[in-house]
Amino acid sequence: MEYAYLGPEGTFTETALHYALSRFSPSPNATCVPYATVPAALDAVRRAERAAAMVPMENSRKGVVPATLEGLTVGGDLHIVAEVVVPVTFALLAAPGVGLDGIGRVLSHPHALAQCAGWLRRNVPGARLEPAHSTAGAARDVVVADDPSCAAIAAPAVADQYGMRVLAQDIGDDENAVTRFVMVRRAGVPPARTGRDRTSLLVSVGDRTPAALPGILSVFSTGRVNLTWVQAWPTGTRLGTYRFFVDVDGHIDDQPVSRAVAALFDIGAEARFLGSYPRGLAAERAQRPDRVSSPHRPHPHRQEGHALSTEQPVPGTAQDRIVQLGLGFWPAKVLLTAVELGLYSDLAEHGPADAATLGKRLGLHPRGARDFFDCQVALGLLEREDGVYRNTPDSAAFLDRAQDTYIGGLLEVAQELWYRSWGNLTEALRTGAPQNNLGGADGNPFAALYADPELTSRFQKAMTGGSLAASQALAAKFSWSKYSTVADIGCSEGILLSTVLAAHPHLTGIGFDLPAVEPTFEETVRRSRPDGRMAFTAGNFLTDKLPSAEVVVFGRVLHDWDLDVKRMLLEKAYQALPDGGTVVVYESMIDDDRRTNTFGLLTSLHMLLESPGGFDYTGADCMGWMTEAGFNQCSAQPLDGPVSMVIGHK
């Protein structure tokens, strides 16, 4: 794997990169490639030429590094996955034979020049200070210039690299100065929670900066989320308008953090996720690595004093990335099989166990059991201590069948039905025909699903599992206060209504779906106890009128159908709403440029396999259909992960 950093060799950034790789990289032959500027290093990651880039973020004395912040504002395709804090020690370097009294020019990075300003005024008061892209680059430039009046400020160890003389050491004005570096990769799933995490956001407030900033601060204060860093950054559109880089303690998967992010949307702000990652990895005082890797010299990372880190590695590029993508069904089957076997439910019911005991409880052959359980550990689904396996907090919450938050129903259907359908993707692409083996001649699976009570129950649980997070996000992000009634069209077990009504006691809700769904819906009513505010209405949204309400919601419904049906359903929603009413559509919507929401695109292929005419779509597509139906002031907004909602007003 190849990693970019702000070069040349010998920079503090390289020190930070080597330290991070010793902690995170599983590869013994990682290659570190220097780049002349921060934008060049970040662009190499964007183009997938490098697995990740290490760049400086801020210095304890002189603040932020503008090039890094500017690089993170461009697009939404980069995430921070690690941070390293490096103590910095500066020395004044010059050519051999040059003395301090002969120095007329001093080159270095602007932060280094500023951090040594006091020493320079006292010892070389007449020297001209000249900025460079990096400290090591300044040393190299001095050597190339071959000017005896030139000196550079850099790490002491750089002198050996370039054959220079150390004129003075420890010249920094603050012996406790540190620089924070961040490792950045292409956007993806963040590293798993460690309990010592930081989440970075870019919050936009449009033209309402003075009024909105107190609201942003209040969101985190009210949510008891520790705000550790705020940095204003110009929008570039008009003087006095800003975006805000924000760091908070915690992981995006921690409820206080995710709720705070959702609350930002409620006050009209937009929050772009920049990463959740382990905070404050402290490297030793910067020294020149004794084993620098270059594009021509692979760097053999040593694991001194500890085993190879169990933190999530930074993913590779090129061959590694392609192979991992092609074999992505391996970890998928490990999870799906564990759900089928009831592994997580067994651990919840019968308690932690060693491999032999757990294998016997599940009826597994000893040959593969240990590898199977350790794969769960490597994937972050189980914990193991002293040979004993137990659920992680996430597995206990979401993969134990006894929990109301169980999402495994979706995975059970994936294991039993969808995995086989995806095996026929080639046939579907060649013929355009669904491959689900459930429908009749038209390939529509719903008649078969709802004719079998057992299939109906399992399918409803799958829909609940796939909608839980989106329902929670919709309850938090949509402005429910000005409405009193809501109808969920294609309500399934009723997870959306139960979640929204629990969060907003002033609401009443109607679930509208086929008669076969009513028993599972009523079970949700019994569990959630919404005090008579949640009722079921049987009907077929293809042939019947929709129930009247002030808000009509289509959750993962429109993508099942062809374009004509999509338009018809939105027209029916318009007819069912009073003036001032609102339609809400949420799906794993494809991004408008059809480049980045991979899950949305894959979901559309899933519709190819599972339905005769269904397909997923972009937010712009949906807003266009809403406008055709008569809705106005249409807008799109992210909900949870790949899921977005589109809102239209009557």
N, C-alpha and C positions, 0 to 999 in steps of 0.2 A: 504494500500500500504506500502511496505517496502523499505527503502532507506539505502544505505551503506554509511559509512564515515570512515575516518582514525581515529581509536580509540586509546585508550579506551575512555570511557565516560569522559567528561571534557576537551577535546581538543578544540583548536580554530576552528578546522574543524567542530566539532559538533555545535559550536556557529553559524558558517556560514550556516550549514545545517538547523538549526532551523529557522534562519532568512529567508532563501530562501523559506522554506516550508510555512512560515506565509504569504509569498507573492504569491506563485504559487500553492500550493496544495489545491485541492477542498475537500480533505478528512479530516474529523474531527478526524480520528483514525490512522493517519500515524504512522508507527513504524520505528525507527531509529536503525540500526544495526551496531555496531562498528566492524572494521576489523583491524588486526594488521599492515598491510602494504598497501601502495597504490595499488600495483599490485593485491593484494587479493580483494580489494574493486572493482577495475575495472573489474576483471574477474567475479565477482558475477553479474555484469550488463551484461557482454557478455553472460553469461549462462542464462540470463533472470530470475535469482533468486531474483534480486532486481530491482526496477523501475529505479533507478538512483543512482549515487554515487557523494558525495562531496569530492573533493580532493584539496590539496594546489597546486597552480600553480607557484607563485613567491612571493618573499619578497622584499620590497623596499630597504632593506639594503644588503641582501646577494644573491639576484638574484633568478634563477629558481630552482624548485624542480626536480631533474633529474628523479626520479621515475615516476613522472606524465608525463613528456615529452616522456620518453621512452615508457610508456604505450599507449600514443596516436599514436606512430609511428607503433605499431603492428596492422596490419590489417586495414580495413577501416570501422569498424563496430561500432564506437563510435562517438557521436557528443556532443559538448558543447551546453547547452541550457540556462545557466544562469551563472552569475559571481557575487561574493560577495566580497567586500573589507572590511576586519576586522582590526581595530586598535588593536595592541597587547600590553598588559601590563604584564610585567614579575615580578614574586616574587620568592624569594629563600625559599623553603619549606624543613622542616626537622621534625624528630620525636619530640614529646613533651619532654621538658626538655633539648634538645640539644641547645647549644649556638653557635654563629658564630665562636668562636675561636676553636671549636672542629671539624670543617668541613675539611675532607681530600679528599673527592671525590664529584664531582658535575655531575649529570646526566641530560641530556636534549636532545632535537632534535638539530642536528648540527647548524641549523639556529639560534635557541635560544641561544646556547652557544656563537656563533659568535656575536650576537647582544648585549650580556651582557659581552663581553670580557674585556672591560675597567673596569667595576665595579668589576669583578672577580679578575683582577690583583691587584686592589687597596685594596680589602677587604679580599680575601682568596687567597693570592699569591701562597701558596704552594699546593693548591688543584689540584688533577688530574681531568681533564675534560673527561667525557665518553659519547659517543653519544648514543641516544636512538631513536626508531622509531617515537616517538611523545613526546610532553611535558607532557601530562597527563600520558602516559605510563611510563615516567621517575619517576613521583611521585609514581605510583603504584609499580615500581621496588624497590624504596627506602623503601617502607613499607614492601614489601616481604623480602627484604634483612635483615631487622632488624639490621642494622649496624648504630650505633649512629654517625659515622663519615661521613655518606652519606647524601647528600642533593639533591634536584631537583629544576630545574627552570621550572615553569609552571604558569598558570593563578592563581591569588590569590584565586579565589573561589574554586579551586581544593583542597585547604587545608581542607575545611569542608567535602568534599566528602571522603577523606582518613584519616581524623582525624589527620592532621599534623599541625605543628606550622609554622606561617609565620615569618621567620627570618628577611626579608627585602623586601620592596615593591618598585615598580618603579625602577628596577635595570637595565633596558635597557639603552643603550648608546644613543638612539635616541627616544625621547618621541613622535615623529611623525611617527614612524615605523608602517607599515601596511603590511598585507599579502593578496594576491589576491587568492581567492578560485574559483573553477569552478565546476558546476554541470554537470555531464556527463551521457548521456543515450544512448541506442542503436540507431544506425543511423535511421533517419526518416525525416519527413517534419520539417523544423526548425520552431521555434516560429514566430508568425506574427511580422511584422515590428512595431516598437514603435516610430521611429524617433530618438531614442538614442541607436543605435545598434552598435555592434562590430562583425566583421567576422574574423574567424581564419582559416588559411590555412597552409598546409604543402607543401612547394614548393621544388621539386627535379630538379636538373640540371645535373645529371649524373657525368661525370668526368670533366665537364667544369666549375668548381666552380669559378676560378678567373675571367674568361671572362664573365660568365653569371650573376654574382651578380650585376654589374652595370646595366645590362639590366633589371633585376627584379626591381630594384629601379626606373629605368626610366619609366617602365610601369605604376607604380602607380603615379609618378609625372606627366607624360603626361596626364593621365586620371583624374587628379585632385582628387585623392583619398588619404586621409590622412593616411599615414603609421605610426602606433603608436608603433610598437614593432617588432623587428627582432631578432631571436635567432638561431645561427648556431648549428647544431646537426650532429654528425658524421654519415655517412652512414653505417659504420661498414664493408665496403668492402675493402677500401684502405685508407691509411693515407693521409690526406689533401683533402678528398672528403666529402661534406656536403649536408644535406638538411637544409631548413630554415623554422622555425616556423615564421609566419607572422600574425600580427594583423592589421586590417584596420578599420577605422570608416565607418559605414554603414552596410546595410543588403545585403545578396546575391541577393535579389530581387530588390535592387536599381540598376538602369541601370549603373551608373558609376562603381560600384563594379563588376557587372557581366561582363561588357565589359573589365575591367582590367584583370579579371580572364581569359577571352577568349584570351586577348592579350598575356598572359604568354605562352600559347601554341604556338603562332606565333613565339616566340623567342626560341622555343625548350625546354621550361621548362614544367614540369608537376605539376599541383596544385591539391592537395587533399583537399576537403572541410572538415573542422573540426567543423563547426557550425557558425550560426548567432544567436545572443542573445542580450538581453538588457544589456548594459554595466554599470559597476560601481555602482551596488547596494551597498550602504554604510551601513553596520551594525553599531550599537552602540558599544562603547568600550566593548571588550569581557568580559562577566560575565558568571558565571555558571548559566545555565538555571534553573529556579525554578520548572520546570516541565519536567525533562528529560524523554524521552521515551526510553525504552529498548525493546528487543524482548518480554519481559514479561509484560511491562507496556505501553500500548498505550498512545500516546502523544496527548492530546486534544488541538489543536492549538487555541489560542485566537485571535480574530480580534479586537484589541484595537484601537479605534480612526479612523478606516476606514472599509468600506465594504469589503467583500471577493474580492480578486484581480480578475480583468478581464483579466490578462495576461494568455497566454496559459498554462494549467497545464501540469506537467510532467505526462506522461501516466503511468498507473499502470501495474502490472504484474499478472501472474497466472490467477485467476478467472476474475478479472476486464478486463484484456487484452483480454481474450478469449471471454467474453461476448460482449465487444465493437467490436471485430472483427466479431462476428456472427451477430451483428445488424448493421453492416456497411452500409446496404442498407437504413437505416433511414436517415442519413444526405445526402446520395446520392439522394434520392427521394426529399428531401427538395430543393436541388439545381436544379435538373432536372425539378421539377414542377414550380419553380420560373422562369426558362428560358421559359418553355412552356407558362406560364401566361404573360410573358413579363414584369415582375416586374421591372427589372433593366432599361429596355427601357422606361417604364412609368415614373420612377423617373427622368430619364435624360430628357425626353420631357416635363413633366408637373411639375417637381420640387418636393422638399421634402414635406412630408405630415405626419399627424398623422395616427394612426392605422385605425380609423373610415373612414377618407377620402380616404386613400390608399386602404382599403378594398372595398369601393364602386367603386372606379375607376377600380379595377380588377374584380369586380363582385363576391366577396367572402362573405360567411356567417360570421356574427360577432363571432360565437362560436369559430372558430379556427384561425381567422385572426391574432389576437394579438400574439398567440403562434408561428404562422408561421413566422411572421415578426421578433419576438425576437430570433427565431432559426437562422434566417439570421444574426442577430447581434452576437450571440454566435459563429457562424461559421466564423465570420470575413468578411461576404459578404455585410453587411449593417452597417451603423453607426446610433446611436440614441442619440439625445440630447434634453432634455426637452420634451420627448414623440414624437419627430418628427424624421422620418426616412429619410435617404439619402444614396446614393451609397458611398461605399468606393472608393478610387482612382482606385483600381484594378477592381472593378465591373464596374465602369464608363468606363474604358478603354477596358475591354475584354468581357463584358456581355451586352453592349448596342448595339442593332442591327444597329444603325446608324453609328457606328464607323468602320473604315477600319480594326481595330485591333480586331474586334469581333470574338471570338472563340466559341460562343454559338451554331453555326451550328452543331458542333460535338455533343454537349449535346442534341440538338433537335433530332438528329437521335438516340442517345442513349435512349432517353425517348420513342420515338415512335416505334423503331424497336429492338434495342439491348437488352433492359431490358426484353422484352418478350423472346428473345432467351436464355438469361441466366437463365430464369426460367426453361428451359429444359436441364440444364447441366447434370443432372443424366441420361437422355435418351441418350444424345450425348456420354457420357462416356461409356454407355453400348453397344451402337450400332456403334459408330464412324461416325454417319451420321450428317450432318449439320442440324441446327434447325431454319434457318432464315425465312422460309415461303415465300421466294421471288424467289428462283431458280426453274428450271424445275426438271426433274427426276434426273439430276446429282447434284442438290443442288447448282449450280453456280448462285449467285445472280446478276452478272454483266449484263447479257443479259436483265433481268427484270428492273434493275436500269436504264440502258441507253435507254430502249424503252419508258420510261415515262419521258417527259421533266420536270415535276414537281419533280419527284424523282431524276432525274439527277442533277437539280439545288441544291436541298437540300443536296444530297450526296457530291457534289463538295464543298459546303460551310462547310460541316463537315470535309472534308479532309483539307481544308484551315485552319480551326480552330485547327486541330491536328498537323499541320505542321508549324505554324507561328514561334514558339520559336525555333524549330530545324533549320528552314531556316535562321533565324537571326544568330544562332550560327555557321552554316556552312559558311555563308558569312564572319564571323569574323575569324574563325579558320582554314579554308583551305587556302593554299597558291595559290591564284588566279593570282598573278602578272606575272607568266611565261606562262600563257595561254591566248588565245584570243577568243575561242569559247567554248560553253557549251551546251549540249543537256540534257533536263530533260525528262526522259522516264516515261510515266504515269503522265503527268504534272498537271492534274486536272485544277484548275482555274489559275495556273501559279504563285502561291505565292512564290515558290522558286526562279524562274527566276527574278521576279520583285524585290525581296529582294536583290539577289546577284548582279543584274545589277545596282541597285541603289547605292550599296556600291562600285562597281568597274566599273567605266564608260568606261574602255577600252574593256570590254567584250561585245560580242553579243551572244544571246541565242535562241535556238529552243525548243519549247514545242511539245512533241510527245504524242498523245493520240487519242482515238476514235473520229470520226466526231461529235458525239453528244456533246462533251465537248467544241468545238470551240466557241460557243457564250459566255460562261462564261469566257473563256480565253481572248477573245477579249475585254470583259468588264474590265478585269484586266489591259490589255494594255492601254485602254483609261484612266483609273484612274492613272496608274503609269507613263505614258508618257515617255517611254524609248528611244525616239528619233529614232525610226526605228530599234532599236537593238534587238527587241524581236518579234519573229514570231511563228506561229503555223503550224505544219505539221500533217495532219490527217493520221492515220494508226493504225494497230493492231500489237502490239509488239510480239504477239504470232505467227503471220503468215508472217509479213512483215520484211524487213531489217530495222535496226535502222538508223536514220540519222547520218551522219558523224560529228564529233566534236572532239576537243582536250580533253574535259572532258565529260564523260557520267555519269549521275547521276540516280540512282534508289532510290527514296525516298518512303519508306513504300510500296514497290511494291513486292519484292521477297517473303515476308511472306504470300502473298495471294495464293501462288502456291506450288505444290508438289516439291519434290527434282529434278525430271527430268526437270521440267520447270525452276526451279532456275538455274540449270546448263546450260540449253539452252540459257537463257537470258544473262548469263555472257559470254558465247561463242559468242553470237551476239554482245555484247559490245566490245569484243576483236577485232572482224572483223571490227567494225565501227570506231575504234580508229586508228589514225596514230601512227607510232613509236614515243615513248616519251609521248603518251597520257595516260590518267588516268581514271579509273573507280572509282566512289564513291558510296557506298551503305550505306544508313542510315536507321535504324530501332530502335525500343525499344529492343535492343539485350539483350539476356540472358547472364549473366556473365558466364565465362568459367567453374566455379565450380558449376553453377546452384543452387546457394544458396541465393544470396542477391538481385538481380534485380527482385523484386516481380512483378513489372509492366510488365517486359518482359515476365515472365512466364504466367501471366494472359492474356497478349496479345496473346500468343500462344494458350491458351484455347479459346480465342475469335475467333481465326481462325478455331478451331475445330467446333465452333457453326455456323460460317458464311461462310465457304468455304468447298468444297469437299476434298481438300488435303493440304490446307495451314498449315504452322506452323512457329513459330519463332525459332531462332537459336542463337548460340553463335558467338562471333567474331572469335574464332578459327575455327568454322565450315565454316564461310564465307571465311576466308583466305584460307582454304583448297580447297574450290570450285574454288576460283580465281586462285590458283596455277594450278589446273587441267586444267583451261581454257587457261593457258599460261601466266598469269600475274606474275610479280615478285615484290620483295621488298614490300610485302603486310604488312599492319599495321592497328591496331585498335586504336581509340581515342575517348574519351567521347565527346559528343556534348552538350546536354542540359538535365538535369535531368536523366531519364532512357535511353535516346536516345544516341546511339553511331554511329560512322561512321567507315567503313572499306575501305581502299584505296588500290588499286592495280595499278601497272605501267606496261605499255607495252614497 
